């Protein structure tokens, strides 16, 4: 809740892809310049972002745990 309040204060629009249709998710991600959210399946929507969009993914730091799939997906998406 605290992160959501802080993001809204910075001008972010808060959306829940889990309650959106696929078409709504595509539109939201395709029109965004910056996406920020928790690690999870919804962030694969970065594939719909325009080239050069910034994506910030929040995840827990666990020693020895890597998250290479987000970098790989971002490279594919441009």
N, C-alpha and C positions, 0 to 999 in steps of 0.2 A: 504494500500500500504506500509506503514511504517513497519508493522509487517512482511509482505512478504519479504521485503528487509532484515530485521534483521534476519529472519529465514534462508534465503539463505546464508547470511554472516556466519551463524553458521554451514553451511554444509547441511542443509535440502534441499531435492528436493521438489519443489512445484508442486502439481498436483491439478487438478480440477475434482473430482469424477463425477460432473454433466455432463461432456463431455466424460466420459469414459464408455465403455461397462461394464456390470456386471462382465465379466471375467477379464477385465483389473483392475477393482476395487479389486476383490478378490486377484489377483496376487500382486498388490501394497501393500495392507494391510497385506497379508500373509508374505511378504518378509521384512517388516519394523520392526526395533527394537524400534523405537520411532515414534509415530504419534502425530501431533499437529494440531489443527484446531478449527474453530468456532463450537459452538453447533448447531446441525442440523441433518437432516436425514442421511447425508453422514457418520456421525460418527458411525452409527450403524454397519458400516463395520468393527468395532473393533472385531466383531464376528469372522472374518477371521484371526486375528492376532495370531501369535504363542504364546504359553503360556509364560508369563513373559514379553511380550512386554509392553512398557510404552505408555500410552495414555494421552495426555494433551488436555483438552477441554476448549476453551475460551468462557466465557459467561458473561453477565452483572450481576453485583451484585444488586439484588433487595431485600430490607429488607423483610424478611418473606417468600421469594420464595426459595424453595428447588429444587434441581435437582437430586432426588434419583434414577432416571432411569439410569443415566450413571454409578453410582456405582453398581447397580444391574446387568446391562448388562456386566460390567467388571468382576464381580464375575462369571457370567455364562460362559464368554469367557475364564476365567482363567488368 
